[in-house]
Amino acid sequence: MRATLAAARAAGVIGAGLQRRLLDAAKALFYPERRWETVLQAMPITARNRAQVNAFTRWLPTGRVAQKRADALALLHTLAAFGSGQPAPFKARFEFEHTDAWEQVRRRITSVPSAAADAPDAVAVLAELRLDGPAWQAAQAQARRRALAEALADARGEQVDDALLPNALATFRLRHDLGAPGSVAPWLARQGLSPQALIDAVRGELAATRQEALLDAHIERALLLQLQLDGRFHPLAERARHKAAVLQTVGAENPALAQQGLEEAALWDWYFGLRLRLAAHPTPEAFAQDLGVPLAALRREVLRDWVYHEQLAKGA
């Protein structure tokens, strides 16, 4: 419309004042309703502008400018001229930025539908789990870690050797006590899983486990940095230095249970009950596995901490 009004003014059909008022009348209309018939109906006709409005109405059928058509034709002519010159292959002079928006689009296109997410009870199951706060938080943390590891494996093009699947599936059956013949199919049906969905999940778990192992060193560095940013690094470092000094003084840098006159059960009771104040005591094996450390290493640190507390109680 701007181009048509400019052409009408250039041809002497309308003046600057009517050009401006017609443009304002067009702007006031909702975009789909911006047609010349509607614009002219909305334009107030006065004795001063009647002659120009009538002249514009007569000029419009032949003088109207189809700007979009003109732009399209110009583009086609430009592309034809460019192509006739046998141009070299395009080489980007910019670096692609992998933004959050791009990642969301990529995931939307490449994501595989989840059988669990599509299950009829999916929303209700999550609602029930959410009612158990600690269980929800633990499951969510585990799922988040797995999702990140799987995304990293996918980004790196990690391929899982199918020869590893039988052992991984056997481990899965042992974990869920599914060793008896014919026990797997009913269990999968109860969980809303198909056999193929289980294979795909185990394959993803193998890829994710490899990525988690590769990330362990990075996670430790990131954890230390997070402690520094949170302001928790200094008090923990001070406690560690003081503990080392106290244990060195009493010759217990690497203490043994027998040397301390302590039974292992009593050590864990102290740790879970008094040190961590847990109402329900987990097994040391399960607790060490959740922490991702060998049981022997956890036992050593707990015993060192017990000796440290004993010395503090004596005024060390």
Secondary structure, 3 states (H helix, E strand, C coil): CHHHHHHHHHCCCCCHHHHHHHHHHHHCCCHHHCCHHHHHHHCCCCCCCHHHHHHHHHHHHHHCCCHHHHHHHHHHHHHHHHHHCCCCCCCCCCCCCCCHHHHHHHHHHHCCCCHHHHCCCHHHHHHHHHHCHHHHHHHHHHHHHHHHHHHHHHHCCCCCCHHHHHHHHHHHHHHCCCCCCCCHHHHHHHHCCCHHHHHHHHHHHHHHHHHHHHHHHHHHHHHHHHHHHHCCHHHHHHHHHHHHHHHHHCCCCCCCHHHHCCCHHHHHHHHHHHHCCCCCCCCHHHHHHHHCCCHHHHHHHHHHHHHHHHHHHCCC
